[in-house]
């Protein structure tokens, strides 16, 4: 006779106090374990996380980008592109000048010399304006492209072009393309961070479209930090619910959103919203620490000039940029200057006052950023870019002592991240009016940046409306002369 043992499920109402506590404890522990494992599983699987870090087309020397954007259009002939002939012909007409080149066609004056003195610096005797006393000490680390040009003389389309490669709205910006192509190494921070003017002078024309994703999934959009107050809203989770309760709430919300996404797979905004909830949850721990410059040493704060009233606001942003790329953020873009005219590098009325003022805000912090990155061994893997949306004319704008917009020539410098230190590329004419030798288009500039990051600009594509789009459209040549 055999005996069959029946193992029935215990009646919970008859469980002992010890059994109840054991089961409850194990359940809470499993929830906590799941909350810890899930982010790692998502981060490691590109099918679950579009921002998962992945290699480019070939090994890139740069891992991250810090783009210092001098909003408004700095004058090349008053900053980096020294033109002694301009001083000799001060007050004379520019032969053959097209009055439609600038924005204010009725305010065309004669040639105007630079109000600033230039001096030679570094091993190659690079000419630098006196408004950059700190940056002039770093010229041997810079690759300077003197012959950049754009296709428009108006701020908004020029901003769109230099950010997205197109002079009209609706296209993904470079930061979005880079994060689409490479993802990010830190899943607890935004992949692409933007900082704009903190002195109440507004944001660049075109607003958030300058760091938008266009037709790319919204998850690749830049995260703009607040100009005032907390850099990112609602980072404090509060005490209304526990971490386990918050995780359970997000899981439920995620399941509901993913069910809707399965019904509407083309809804890019919904997909971005799902990821934004998850990123916000992870950021609650990581972002406050990453953005807290108070944790830096006294020497570092003094180096950047955090207590300097002239540059402290921009110094804080540069220092935050270093902390972000140090923690694996892929792209950081910082805008100097606000909306337009005297609130940015848009020196229509008085180029001397305008440029000297903004140079005082940026010169020391940018030089400190280069020094800091280099001392920490980060400069080799961080590509630093500095430019504006266009240059300025060598003639005076009637009614003042300023200069109008110039799409035909502007200067870009780059450092670190695989750049050939000390390289000098391209030339403008003797007046600094037009790029005439080794001209560099915006497409060329973007192709070069992507190459330094290990991306083939012709292979980084996204299919939309029946065709493959890319950052460089159907153009773009790598400027190999500035690549190490």
Secondary structure as GFF3:
##gff-version 3
##sequence-region A 1 484
A	DSSP	three_ten_helix	12	14	.	.	.	ID=ss1
A	DSSP	alpha_helix	17	44	.	.	.	ID=ss2
A	DSSP	beta_strand	64	70	.	.	.	ID=ss3
A	DSSP	three_ten_helix	76	78	.	.	.	ID=ss4
A	DSSP	alpha_helix	84	88	.	.	.	ID=ss5
A	DSSP	beta_strand	108	111	.	.	.	ID=ss6
A	DSSP	beta_strand	118	121	.	.	.	ID=ss7
A	DSSP	beta_strand	126	129	.	.	.	ID=ss8
A	DSSP	three_ten_helix	135	141	.	.	.	ID=ss9
A	DSSP	beta_strand	142	148	.	.	.	ID=ss10
A	DSSP	alpha_helix	155	164	.	.	.	ID=ss11
A	DSSP	alpha_helix	174	182	.	.	.	ID=ss12
A	DSSP	beta_strand	192	195	.	.	.	ID=ss13
A	DSSP	three_ten_helix	207	211	.	.	.	ID=ss14
A	DSSP	three_ten_helix	218	220	.	.	.	ID=ss15
A	DSSP	beta_strand	223	224	.	.	.	ID=ss16
A	DSSP	alpha_helix	243	263	.	.	.	ID=ss17
A	DSSP	alpha_helix	268	290	.	.	.	ID=ss18
A	DSSP	three_ten_helix	293	295	.	.	.	ID=ss19
A	DSSP	alpha_helix	298	304	.	.	.	ID=ss20
A	DSSP	alpha_helix	312	326	.	.	.	ID=ss21
A	DSSP	beta_strand	331	336	.	.	.	ID=ss22
A	DSSP	three_ten_helix	341	343	.	.	.	ID=ss23
A	DSSP	alpha_helix	351	375	.	.	.	ID=ss24
A	DSSP	three_ten_helix	379	381	.	.	.	ID=ss25
A	DSSP	beta_strand	382	387	.	.	.	ID=ss26
A	DSSP	beta_strand	391	392	.	.	.	ID=ss27
A	DSSP	beta_strand	395	397	.	.	.	ID=ss28
A	DSSP	beta_strand	405	406	.	.	.	ID=ss29
A	DSSP	beta_strand	410	415	.	.	.	ID=ss30
A	DSSP	beta_strand	424	425	.	.	.	ID=ss31
A	DSSP	beta_strand	427	428	.	.	.	ID=ss32
A	DSSP	beta_strand	435	437	.	.	.	ID=ss33
A	DSSP	alpha_helix	442	452	.	.	.	ID=ss34
A	DSSP	beta_strand	461	464	.	.	.	ID=ss35
A	DSSP	beta_strand	467	470	.	.	.	ID=ss36
A	DSSP	three_ten_helix	480	482	.	.	.	ID=ss37
###
